[in-house]
Amino acid sequence: MNFEKHIQTQDIELRFPTIDMARDLSDLVCRNQEEFKYINYTKTLTDIQKCEEALKSMAERFEKGEGHYGYMIFKDNILVGYAGIKIRPGEHVAEMSYYLDKQHTGNGYVSKAIKALEDIFFAQGGHRSEIFCNETNENSCKVAKRLGYQLDGVMREYEFFDGAYQGVAIYSKINGE
């Protein structure tokens, strides 16, 4: 599948990750520790060097065209979040992922970013798009519902988080729905 390095929607831009975004990414993660508590890998992104490494890795995976496309979400040239799509090889199934700065919630930026990625995916023959979220992460679950994803079920005690095993909700959308 082919994903462009820059995707423009009516309100936001999805940009290919570059190392020069490291400081802004680190600042975003530092001020959203509570909001990002469900996303284990963001815990390492409070350090600028770790952000540089993560952005470099995202860019390399993107360039290889192996089905993992991560974008930084910008609004008016300000980094406000992340949206990504990970396509399982040979299956035409993708997992969407996202996070957003708490200062920019309620504007539909994540919904618009995920919708843009799913439109490209489905237009190129994708069959099923999925969103996995901790069942207690109400905001993430709301994004899936708002975009028309259906709850397939909850994997009970699937991930160890916050000192206990917790369930992960699986939402999906089939091409054409």
Secondary structure, DSSP 4 states (H G I P E B T S, - for coil): ----SEEE-SS-EEE---GGGHHHHHHHHHTTTTTTTT-GGGGGGGSHHHHHHHHHHHHHHHHHTSSEEEEEEEETTEEEEEEEEEEETTTTEEEEEEEE-GGGTTSSHHHHHHHHHHHHHHHTT--EEEEEEETT-HHHHHHHHHTTPEEEEEEEEEEEETTEEEEEEEEEEETT-
